[in-house]
Amino acid sequence: MSNSTDTPGVIAPPPLIYAAAVVAGILLDWLIPVYVLKVLLYGTTRIVIGIVLIAVGAALAIAGERAFRAVGTNTPPWKPAINLATTGVFSYLRNPMYVGMTLMVAGLAVALASDWMLVLLVPTVLVVHYGVVLREERYLEQKFGEPYRRFKASVSRYGWPA
């Protein structure tokens, strides 16, 4: 997004990518309703599952942002990284904010019984992975070198084993 060479060159702000999935999902639900989630998960159960997913996702995203602030680095991926965040939530996963946003959209989809939003989460995650995460990783490896490579080797990208 910036002309500066000291940025990862992400394709779009990740919150906008996730917001596009939410808006498109709601629009498709209105135009072509499917009702799978309404049939599979009855009202209260669906709402509770959705709220739990949203809460866990928000907690991860907030923890990630706080860790960035604690080490004095920029949160927006279109701004230069100043320092590596490797402690706190970053001790467990390298992308807590993206995992958090994914969980929040999944929770919203479940809570609203938005089948299309849940379906659109798949291409959304792929866009974030290829258009944001991999670009950030290349940038951080070039900028921080061996310390980032050690971090990358010891901490899972999304929370599951590589």
Protein Blocks (a to p, Z undefined) as FASTA:
>chain_A
ZZbfbbghiabdfklmmmmmmmmmmmmmmmmcgklmmmmpgfklmmmmmmmmmmmmmmmm
mmmmmmmmmnopafblkbccfbdcfehjllmbcblmlmmmmmmmmmmmmmnopaklmmmm
mmmmmmmmmmmmmmmmmmmmmmnmmmmmmmmmmpcfkopaZZ
